[in-house]
Structures are given as structure tokens and as C-alpha cells.
Amino acid sequence: MPDTAILDRPAPVTTEHFDVLIVGAGISGVGAAYHLRTQMPDTRFVVLEAQETFGGTWWTHKYPGIRSDSDLHTFGYRFKPWRGTPIATAEEIRKYMGEVIEENELGPHIRYRHRIGTAAWSSAENLWTLDAVDAATGATRRFTGRFLYMCQGYYRHEEGYTPDWPGMDRFQGRIVHPQTWPEGLDYAGQRVVVIGSGATAATVVPAMAGRAAHVTMLQRSPTYFRTGRNAIEIAEQLRKLGIDEAWVHEVSRRQILHDQAAFTRRTFEEPEKVRDELLAIVRSHVGPDCDVETHFSPSYRPWRQRIAFIPNADLFKAVADGRASVVTDEIETFDETGIQLKSGQHLDADLVLTATGFHLNVLGDIAFTLDGKPLDFHQTVTYRGMMFTGLPNMVWVFGYFRASWTLRADLVGDFVCKLLRHMQAKGAQRVEVALRPEDHNMPILPWIDPENFNPGYLMRGMHLLPKRGDKAEWQHNQDYWTEKDQIPVIDLDDAAFRYG
């Protein structure tokens, strides 16, 4: 045989077997690893992460001012006290996550720079097989496991969503999506236009204001914001009294969750009153010269889209002192020097940031097959937003819109451990959910009711998401204050669960 034939022979694929395969080392994946490590210490598991380190969003996003828009007493894990300010920077969040990894010896379980291409379920073997490319070597590595724990997040990290506006190719400045902020980008003295009105825009505008010549937030429609001190009064008081940090964390979480529940309830029961209160706060910061009705008065009721928290009112202060401005209009076209608006106004710009959202990522953009047949995820029905009909031995973490993501990650972590222990007790090798006889006439509906919550990324990606029913078991209801009581007492012998 010629030597070249030997050289061309592909390297054998190495295979490692685990009890549980965790996808993603962001806030959900690190939490999942913790729960398995502490609740089921004999379980063999691996965490596969495409990026070069842990953190997910808090690693990939590098834009100025990157911070949480949820408080860290509830966005942090329930099992590790948060000691800093409630709205934290990406660096602070990653430091906290790194401590979780180190303190619980999770590092040896994580494989970085492993990008999963395929996930195949075999009913004959009751086994998941994941093929991943190891970026360090270029080799394909195979991982098999009895259970698949999807913690990959919900958007595509490689690129953000940017609409295709006319004339973008004519613009002589630079167009950047905050999600892919270039290293070393210097905007000092530049005229910056930030397109968008969500949490990213509200973060980056005050962060850039002052260093830039001027920052304009260009929005098609306004967004609701809440504001306040970047502090939790009850936490400050308890620390003055020398209370243990674990108690400070728990009491602060309960206070925040109580207040959030009350606020959310009011947005449904008295939306106009809540709207007036939110706008009154904006007026108190931006001053009488700002047209609040035009620039900060959304057409929808509060909480139909996420409400970002603005610590210390920094966005509004930047507007009030003239370092930033808000324009509510639509784009007609880009031109060589900026953006022409439909109203006739022209925004001169050297740098345009498209803070226009992201691409929904469903199951990590991994090619799934079930017994050799491609998975059509959109045709499944969700069981409480965690499991899906016809999809064995898999749980997915998808957090809350109106509360911190990690609250649900912790609940799902408990559920997974409880389910795995139940399977062990039954001697079951597989579990999946299926509609019960009493469910077969149930209306099958989109993943979420757009009248209840309708951000752009969900509306654009609804055709990719599973279906829901009109019963509590068959929907992801986004209500932490109900689920915190319901999920822990799920009857795993209910007819919705099928074991084998």
C-alpha cells in the first residue's frame, strides 16, 4: 500500500462515555454541573463548551459598560451569596462564576473549545452520541451519555441580528453590532449612533457618552425602564448589623422576589397606573426639555417586553446633561455620512452600533437526529418548558423573561437530579414525555402567547420553537412565583412520563 494512503487515512475518533452530557458552560451549565456534583456525587458528567472559557454571555460580550439587567441576588445562584452591588459588570459576574467552579471542583469536568456538530439518539442503545470538534487540535471527539442536559442559552453568540437597511454599503464610517465588539475599537471624539432601545442600548449609551463626541440612541419605538440606586437597602442594613452573608443573600433574594411579584401583578391588574409611575420617574431625571411622551412612552402595556433596570439613572442623566440624545424615528437609508430618517432628519455619524437584538438559537444550532431521522423541534410539545414530546432523556434550560434566568436554572437543576434518581430507583434506561389520553383534544398553540410577551427575537424565531398546550403541564408559563412551588412537587409517575 502506498505511504500516501496511510497518511490520508482519517484519525480514529476517540469516544468517552458519561452518565450526563451538559452542553454549555454559561450561567446555566455551571449551575447544572454544581447540582449534579452536590446532589448526585457519583454521577459521571462532562460539560462541553464551544468558547475558550466559561461565562457564556459574560465572556462573549465585550461592548462598553456590559452589565446585568437583573439583580445579582436573584441572577446569582441560590447556593452562593452575592456580596457586590446588585447590577454587576460582566467581569464581576465571571469572577463569581469562577469562584463557583473552583470552590466545587467543577473545572476538571469542563471541556472548552469543543463545538458540537451533531447529537444522535439511539433507542436501541438508549444512548446520546455527541460529535464535537476540538478547536485545539481540529480532531473530532465523540461523547456518549445516557442523559442530555441542554444549557446552551438561547441566542447565537457568533453574530447578532442586524436588519438590512438600504445604503449600508455607502456609509463611510463603521457599523458594529455590540455582540461582536472589535477589540481595540476607539470611539473617542466620534459621533456615535446606537440603533435600538433595549437593555444593550441602555447600557452602551451612557457608557460611551462623554468619551464620544455625542451619542444618539435611535429607536423605532420606546421601551420601558426602571431605575434606582445600585444597592439593596435591606442587604446594606443587614451587613451593618453583622449578619452572616448567607442570610443576607437569602433575605435579599426574598425581598427582591416579593417586590418583583407585586410589581408584575400590578402590570396586569393596573397597567395604566404602572405606566404613569414609570414615566414619572423618567421625567424626574431627564428634565422638562425632553419629550417623554415621544421617546419613553411605549405603545404596549408594561411587561409585554422585558423591562431593563437602569442603575443610578445613568442613561437618563446622560440625556439630561446633553452627552446623549434620543431620536424616535425610522430609517429611510444610510448614506456616506450617516443615516437619513423618514421624518427628513439626518443623523451624522462616524460609528453606528446596531443594538438590534440577536438570532434565536434553538438547541445550540446542533443537528439532532432520533434513530437516524432529523428532529423537527417545532413539532414537539413542551412539558413545562423543560422536556419535549418524543425527545427521550433530555432536559432543556430556558429561563424567565420577567425574573432572573438563574432562578429557573436552579429549579431545573433540582428537577433533573430528582428525575435521574427516580430513573435509578425504577431501573429505567430512558424517559420521555407524551400527551396523556386526556390531553389529545387539547389546543396546540405557539410556544408563548404574543399577547403576554412579544420581544422581537421570539417573534422572529417562533417557527423554530416547540408548541405548547393550554394546560399548565404543557407550557412554559414564565411565572417563577408559581413554578417555585409546582416544579419541586412534580409527580414523576404521572402518565405524562413514559419510562423504558
C-alpha positions as CSV (number, residue, x, y, z in Angstrom):
1,M,0.0,0.0,0.0
2,P,1.4,3.5,-0.9
3,D,2.6,5.6,2.1
4,T,0.2,8.4,0.9
5,A,-2.8,6.1,1.5
6,I,-1.7,5.7,5.1
7,L,-1.2,9.4,5.5
8,D,-4.6,10.2,4.1
9,R,-6.4,7.7,6.5
10,P,-8.6,9.8,8.9
11,A,-7.5,9.7,12.5
12,P,-9.8,7.4,14.7
13,V,-12.5,9.3,16.6
14,T,-11.9,9.0,20.4
15,T,-15.0,8.2,22.4
16,E,-15.7,8.9,26.1
17,H,-18.8,7.8,28.0
18,F,-20.6,9.7,30.7
19,D,-23.8,9.4,32.6
20,V,-24.8,13.0,31.8
21,L,-23.7,15.3,28.9
22,I,-24.1,19.0,29.7
23,V,-24.0,21.4,26.8
24,G,-22.7,24.9,27.6
25,A,-20.6,26.5,30.4
26,G,-22.6,29.7,30.9
27,I,-24.7,30.5,33.9
28,S,-27.0,27.5,33.3
29,G,-24.3,25.0,32.5
30,V,-22.1,25.9,35.5
31,G,-25.2,25.7,37.7
32,A,-26.1,22.3,36.2
33,A,-22.7,21.0,37.0
34,Y,-22.9,22.2,40.6
35,H,-26.3,20.5,41.1
36,L,-25.0,17.2,39.8
37,R,-21.8,17.4,41.7
38,T,-23.5,18.1,45.0
39,Q,-26.8,16.3,44.7
40,M,-25.6,13.2,42.8
41,P,-21.8,13.0,43.5
42,D,-21.4,9.5,41.9
43,T,-22.7,10.8,38.6
44,R,-20.1,11.0,35.8
45,F,-20.7,14.1,33.7
46,V,-18.9,16.4,31.3
47,V,-19.6,20.0,30.3
48,L,-18.9,20.8,26.6
49,E,-18.3,24.4,25.8
50,A,-17.6,25.9,22.4
51,Q,-15.9,29.1,23.7
52,E,-12.4,29.2,25.2
53,T,-13.6,29.7,28.7
54,F,-16.7,29.8,30.9
55,G,-19.3,32.6,31.1
56,G,-21.4,32.5,28.0
57,T,-22.8,36.0,27.5
58,W,-20.5,37.4,30.1
59,W,-17.5,36.2,28.1
60,T,-18.6,36.8,24.5
61,H,-20.0,40.3,25.0
62,K,-17.2,42.9,25.2
63,Y,-19.1,46.2,24.5
64,P,-18.6,49.2,26.7
65,G,-20.4,49.0,30.0
66,I,-21.6,45.4,29.7
67,R,-23.6,44.6,32.8
68,S,-26.5,42.6,34.1
69,D,-30.0,43.9,33.7
70,S,-31.2,41.7,36.5
71,D,-30.1,41.9,40.1
72,L,-27.3,39.5,41.1
73,H,-29.1,38.5,44.3
74,T,-31.5,36.6,42.1
75,F,-29.4,36.2,38.9
76,G,-26.7,34.7,41.1
77,Y,-27.1,31.2,42.3
78,R,-29.2,30.5,45.3
79,F,-26.4,28.4,46.8
80,K,-23.7,31.1,46.7
81,P,-24.1,34.5,48.3
82,W,-23.7,37.6,46.1
83,R,-21.7,40.2,48.0
84,G,-21.5,43.1,45.5
85,T,-23.8,45.7,44.0
86,P,-27.0,44.2,42.6
87,I,-26.3,45.3,39.0
88,A,-22.9,43.9,38.2
89,T,-20.4,44.1,35.4
90,A,-19.5,41.2,33.2
91,E,-16.1,40.9,34.9
92,E,-17.7,40.7,38.3
93,I,-20.2,38.0,37.2
94,R,-17.4,35.9,35.6
95,K,-15.3,36.3,38.8
96,Y,-18.3,35.0,40.8
97,M,-18.8,32.1,38.4
98,G,-15.1,31.3,38.5
99,E,-15.4,31.0,42.3
100,V,-18.3,28.5,41.9
101,I,-16.2,26.4,39.6
102,E,-13.1,26.5,41.9
103,E,-14.9,26.0,45.2
104,N,-16.8,23.0,43.8
105,E,-14.0,21.4,41.8
106,L,-16.0,21.7,38.5
107,G,-13.0,22.6,36.4
108,P,-11.9,19.1,35.6
109,H,-15.4,18.3,34.2
110,I,-15.4,21.2,31.6
111,R,-14.0,20.8,28.1
112,Y,-13.5,24.2,26.4
113,R,-13.3,24.9,22.7
114,H,-15.4,21.8,21.9
115,R,-18.0,22.8,19.3
116,I,-20.8,20.2,19.0
117,G,-22.0,19.5,15.4
118,T,-24.3,16.5,15.8
119,A,-26.4,14.9,18.6
120,A,-27.9,11.5,17.8
121,W,-30.2,9.5,20.0
122,S,-30.3,5.7,19.6
123,S,-33.4,3.9,21.0
124,A,-31.7,0.5,20.6
125,E,-28.9,1.6,23.0
126,N,-30.8,4.3,25.0
127,L,-27.9,6.5,24.3
128,W,-27.0,10.0,23.1
129,T,-23.9,10.4,20.9
130,L,-22.4,13.9,20.5
131,D,-19.7,14.6,18.0
132,A,-17.6,17.7,18.7
133,V,-14.7,19.4,17.1
134,D,-11.8,20.1,19.4
135,A,-10.6,23.5,18.3
136,A,-7.2,22.9,19.9
137,T,-6.4,20.0,17.6
138,G,-9.1,20.1,14.9
139,A,-9.9,16.5,15.8
140,T,-13.5,15.2,16.2
141,R,-14.2,13.8,19.6
142,R,-17.2,11.7,20.4
143,F,-19.1,11.7,23.7
144,T,-21.8,9.3,24.7
145,G,-24.2,9.6,27.6
146,R,-27.4,8.3,28.9
147,F,-28.8,11.8,29.6
148,L,-28.5,15.1,27.7
149,Y,-28.7,18.4,29.7
150,M,-29.0,21.4,27.3
151,C,-27.7,24.6,28.9
152,Q,-26.5,26.3,25.8
153,G,-28.5,29.5,26.1
154,Y,-31.0,31.0,23.7
155,Y,-29.1,33.1,21.1
156,R,-26.3,32.7,18.6
157,H,-23.0,34.0,20.0
158,E,-21.2,34.3,16.7
159,E,-23.4,37.1,15.3
160,G,-26.1,39.4,16.4
161,Y,-29.2,40.4,14.5
162,T,-28.8,43.4,12.2
163,P,-31.6,44.4,9.7
164,D,-30.6,45.0,6.1
165,W,-31.2,48.7,5.7
166,P,-30.8,50.5,2.4
167,G,-27.5,52.2,1.7
168,M,-25.5,50.4,4.4
169,D,-22.7,49.8,1.9
170,R,-22.5,53.5,1.2
171,F,-21.7,54.5,4.7
172,Q,-18.1,55.7,5.1
173,G,-18.0,55.1,8.8
174,R,-18.1,51.8,10.7
175,I,-21.1,49.6,11.5
176,V,-20.7,47.3,14.5
177,H,-23.0,45.0,16.4
178,P,-22.4,45.3,20.1
179,Q,-22.4,41.5,20.4
180,T,-19.2,41.3,18.2
181,W,-17.5,44.4,19.6
182,P,-14.0,44.6,17.9
183,E,-11.0,44.6,20.2
184,G,-9.3,48.0,20.4
185,L,-12.2,50.0,18.8
186,D,-11.5,53.6,19.8
187,Y,-14.6,55.9,19.6
188,A,-13.1,58.9,21.4
189,G,-14.4,62.1,19.8
190,Q,-16.6,60.3,17.4
191,R,-20.3,60.9,16.6
192,V,-22.0,57.6,17.6
193,V,-25.5,56.4,16.7
194,V,-26.8,53.4,18.7
195,I,-29.8,51.8,16.9
196,G,-32.1,50.1,19.4
197,S,-33.8,50.8,22.7
198,G,-33.4,47.6,24.7
199,A,-31.1,46.7,27.6
200,T,-28.0,46.7,25.4
201,A,-28.6,50.2,24.0
202,A,-29.5,51.4,27.5
203,T,-26.2,50.1,28.8
204,V,-23.8,51.2,26.0
205,V,-25.2,54.7,25.5
206,P,-24.2,56.0,29.0
207,A,-21.0,54.0,28.9
208,M,-19.9,55.7,25.7
209,A,-21.3,59.2,26.4
210,G,-18.6,61.6,27.4
211,R,-15.8,59.8,25.6
212,A,-17.6,60.1,22.3
213,A,-18.3,63.5,20.9
214,H,-22.0,62.7,21.2
215,V,-24.2,59.5,21.4
216,T,-27.6,59.3,19.8
217,M,-30.0,56.5,20.7
218,L,-32.1,55.9,17.6
219,Q,-35.2,53.9,18.2
220,R,-38.2,52.9,16.2
221,S,-40.3,52.7,19.3
222,P,-39.7,53.3,23.0
223,T,-39.0,50.8,25.8
224,Y,-40.0,50.8,29.5
225,F,-37.2,51.1,32.1
226,R,-37.0,51.0,35.8
227,T,-34.3,52.9,37.8
228,G,-33.0,53.2,41.3
229,R,-29.8,53.1,43.4
230,N,-27.5,50.2,42.5
231,A,-27.9,48.9,46.0
232,I,-30.3,46.8,48.0
233,E,-31.3,48.6,51.2
234,I,-32.1,45.5,53.2
235,A,-28.8,44.0,52.3
236,E,-26.9,47.1,53.4
237,Q,-28.8,47.2,56.7
238,L,-28.2,43.5,57.4
239,R,-24.5,44.0,56.8
240,K,-24.4,46.9,59.2
241,L,-25.8,44.5,61.8
242,G,-23.1,42.0,61.1
243,I,-25.4,39.3,59.7
244,D,-23.8,36.3,58.0
245,E,-23.6,36.7,54.2
246,A,-25.6,33.6,53.6
247,W,-28.5,35.1,55.5
248,V,-28.0,38.5,53.8
249,H,-28.2,36.7,50.4
250,E,-31.3,34.7,51.3
251,V,-33.2,37.6,52.9
252,S,-32.3,40.0,50.0
253,R,-33.5,37.4,47.4
254,R,-36.8,37.0,49.2
255,Q,-37.3,40.8,49.4
256,I,-36.5,41.2,45.7
257,L,-38.7,38.4,44.6
258,H,-41.6,39.7,46.8
259,D,-41.2,43.1,45.3
260,Q,-40.9,41.7,41.7
261,A,-44.0,39.6,42.2
262,A,-46.0,42.6,43.4
263,F,-44.8,44.8,40.5
264,T,-45.6,42.1,37.9
265,R,-49.0,41.6,39.3
266,R,-49.7,45.3,39.1
267,T,-48.7,45.5,35.4
268,F,-51.6,43.1,34.7
269,E,-54.1,44.5,37.2
270,E,-53.5,48.2,36.8
271,P,-51.2,48.7,33.7
272,E,-52.1,52.4,33.1
273,K,-51.2,53.3,36.7
274,V,-47.9,51.5,36.5
275,R,-47.2,53.1,33.1
276,D,-47.7,56.6,34.6
277,E,-45.4,55.8,37.5
278,L,-42.6,54.6,35.2
279,L,-42.9,57.7,33.1
280,A,-43.0,60.0,36.1
281,I,-39.6,58.5,37.2
282,V,-38.2,59.2,33.7
283,R,-39.4,62.8,33.8
284,S,-37.8,63.4,37.1
285,H,-34.4,62.5,35.6
286,V,-34.5,63.8,32.0
287,G,-35.9,67.2,32.8
288,P,-38.7,69.3,31.2
289,D,-36.9,69.7,27.8
290,C,-37.1,66.0,26.9
291,D,-40.3,64.9,25.1
292,V,-41.0,61.9,27.3
293,E,-44.3,61.0,25.5
294,T,-42.4,60.6,22.3
295,H,-39.2,59.0,23.4
296,F,-40.0,57.0,26.6
297,S,-43.8,56.1,26.3
298,P,-44.2,52.6,24.7
299,S,-47.4,51.7,22.9
300,Y,-47.7,48.4,24.8
301,R,-48.5,47.7,28.4
302,P,-45.6,47.3,30.9
303,W,-44.0,43.8,30.8
304,R,-45.1,42.7,27.4
305,Q,-41.4,43.1,26.7
306,R,-38.5,42.9,29.2
307,I,-38.0,45.9,31.4
308,A,-34.4,46.7,32.0
309,F,-33.1,48.3,35.2
310,I,-31.1,51.4,34.8
311,P,-28.8,51.7,37.8
312,N,-28.5,55.2,39.2
313,A,-30.5,56.5,36.2
314,D,-27.2,56.8,34.2
315,L,-29.0,56.7,30.8
316,F,-31.4,59.5,31.7
317,K,-28.6,61.6,33.3
318,A,-26.6,61.3,30.0
319,V,-29.7,62.6,28.1
320,A,-30.3,65.4,30.7
321,D,-26.8,66.8,30.5
322,G,-26.6,66.7,26.7
323,R,-23.9,63.9,26.4
324,A,-26.6,61.7,24.7
325,S,-29.9,62.2,23.0
326,V,-32.8,60.1,21.9
327,V,-34.4,60.1,18.5
328,T,-37.6,58.2,17.8
329,D,-37.9,57.7,14.1
330,E,-37.5,55.1,11.3
331,I,-34.5,54.7,8.9
332,E,-35.0,55.7,5.3
333,T,-31.5,54.9,4.2
334,F,-27.9,55.1,5.2
335,D,-25.7,57.4,3.2
336,E,-22.0,58.3,3.1
337,T,-22.1,60.4,6.3
338,G,-24.8,58.9,8.4
339,I,-28.5,57.9,8.5
340,Q,-31.4,59.6,6.7
341,L,-34.6,59.3,8.6
342,K,-38.1,59.0,7.3
343,S,-39.0,62.3,9.0
344,G,-36.4,64.1,6.9
345,Q,-33.9,64.4,9.7
346,H,-30.3,63.4,9.1
347,L,-28.1,61.9,11.8
348,D,-24.4,62.4,11.1
349,A,-22.3,59.5,12.3
350,D,-18.8,58.2,12.4
351,L,-19.8,55.0,14.2
352,V,-23.1,53.1,14.1
353,L,-23.9,50.4,16.7
354,T,-26.7,48.1,15.8
355,A,-28.1,47.1,19.2
356,T,-31.0,45.5,17.3
357,G,-31.2,42.1,19.0
358,F,-29.9,38.6,18.3
359,H,-30.7,35.4,16.4
360,L,-32.6,32.9,18.5
361,N,-30.5,29.8,18.9
362,V,-32.6,26.6,19.3
363,L,-30.7,23.7,20.8
364,G,-27.3,25.2,20.1
365,D,-27.6,25.0,16.3
366,I,-26.8,21.3,16.7
367,A,-28.0,18.8,14.1
368,F,-30.2,16.5,16.1
369,T,-31.3,13.1,14.9
370,L,-33.6,10.5,16.6
371,D,-32.8,7.0,15.4
372,G,-31.4,8.4,12.2
373,K,-34.2,10.8,11.5
374,P,-33.7,14.6,11.7
375,L,-35.5,16.2,14.7
376,D,-38.2,18.7,13.9
377,F,-38.2,20.5,17.2
378,H,-41.1,22.8,16.2
379,Q,-43.4,19.8,16.1
380,T,-42.8,18.8,19.7
381,V,-44.9,19.9,22.6
382,T,-43.2,21.2,25.7
383,Y,-43.6,19.8,29.2
384,R,-43.2,22.8,31.4
385,G,-40.6,24.3,29.1
386,M,-38.1,21.6,30.2
387,M,-38.9,18.4,28.3
388,F,-40.4,17.7,24.9
389,T,-42.7,15.1,23.4
390,G,-40.8,12.4,21.5
391,L,-37.4,13.5,22.8
392,P,-36.0,11.0,25.2
393,N,-33.6,11.6,28.1
394,M,-33.2,15.3,27.5
395,V,-33.9,18.4,29.6
396,W,-33.5,22.0,28.3
397,V,-32.9,25.1,30.5
398,F,-34.8,28.1,29.3
399,G,-35.1,30.8,32.0
400,Y,-37.6,33.6,32.8
401,F,-38.3,36.8,31.0
402,R,-39.9,38.6,34.0
403,A,-37.5,37.3,36.6
404,S,-33.8,36.3,36.6
405,W,-32.8,33.4,34.3
406,T,-30.9,31.6,37.0
407,L,-33.9,31.2,39.2
408,R,-35.2,28.7,36.7
409,A,-31.8,27.1,36.1
410,D,-31.7,26.2,39.8
411,L,-35.3,24.8,39.7
412,V,-34.4,22.8,36.6
413,G,-31.2,21.5,38.3
414,D,-33.3,20.1,41.2
415,F,-35.7,18.6,38.7
416,V,-33.0,16.8,36.7
417,C,-31.4,15.3,39.8
418,K,-34.8,14.2,41.1
419,L,-35.6,12.6,37.7
420,L,-32.3,10.8,37.5
421,R,-32.7,9.4,41.0
422,H,-36.3,8.3,40.1
423,M,-35.0,6.5,37.0
424,Q,-32.3,4.8,39.0
425,A,-34.9,3.6,41.5
426,K,-37.1,2.3,38.7
427,G,-34.2,0.7,36.9
428,A,-35.3,2.8,33.8
429,Q,-32.9,3.5,31.0
430,R,-35.0,6.1,29.3
431,V,-37.7,8.6,30.0
432,E,-39.7,10.8,27.7
433,V,-42.9,12.8,28.0
434,A,-46.1,12.2,25.9
435,L,-49.6,13.6,25.8
436,R,-51.9,11.7,28.0
437,P,-55.3,10.5,26.8
438,E,-57.0,13.5,28.4
439,D,-54.6,15.8,26.5
440,H,-55.3,14.7,23.0
441,N,-58.1,17.2,22.3
442,M,-56.1,20.0,23.9
443,P,-55.4,23.0,21.7
444,I,-51.8,23.1,20.5
445,L,-50.5,26.7,20.5
446,P,-47.3,28.6,19.8
447,W,-44.5,28.5,22.4
448,I,-45.6,31.7,24.0
449,D,-48.7,33.9,23.8
450,P,-47.7,37.1,22.0
451,E,-50.3,39.0,23.9
452,N,-48.5,38.1,27.0
453,F,-44.8,38.6,25.9
454,N,-43.6,39.5,22.5
455,P,-39.9,40.6,22.1
456,G,-38.6,40.7,18.5
457,Y,-36.2,37.8,18.8
458,L,-39.1,35.4,19.9
459,M,-41.4,36.7,17.2
460,R,-38.7,36.2,14.5
461,G,-37.9,32.7,15.8
462,M,-41.3,31.3,16.8
463,H,-41.3,28.9,13.9
464,L,-38.3,27.2,15.4
465,L,-39.7,26.7,18.9
466,P,-41.8,23.9,20.2
467,K,-45.5,24.1,20.7
468,R,-47.5,24.4,24.0
469,G,-50.8,23.3,25.2
470,D,-53.4,25.2,27.3
471,K,-52.8,23.2,30.4
472,A,-50.1,24.1,33.0
473,E,-48.1,20.9,32.4
474,W,-47.8,21.6,28.7
475,Q,-46.4,25.2,28.7
476,H,-43.6,27.3,29.9
477,N,-45.7,29.8,31.8
478,Q,-42.9,32.3,32.7
479,D,-44.2,32.6,36.2
480,Y,-41.5,31.9,38.7
481,W,-43.7,32.6,41.7
482,T,-46.0,29.7,40.6
483,E,-43.2,27.4,39.4
484,K,-41.1,27.6,42.6
485,D,-43.9,25.7,44.3
486,Q,-45.0,23.5,41.3
487,I,-41.8,22.1,39.9
488,P,-40.4,20.6,43.2
489,V,-43.6,18.5,43.6
490,I,-44.0,17.3,40.0
491,D,-45.3,13.7,40.1
492,L,-42.7,11.7,38.1
493,D,-45.2,8.8,38.0
494,D,-47.8,10.9,36.2
495,A,-49.0,9.4,32.9
496,A,-47.2,12.2,31.1
497,F,-43.9,10.4,31.8
498,R,-43.0,7.2,29.9
499,Y,-40.2,5.1,31.1
500,G,-38.4,2.2,29.5
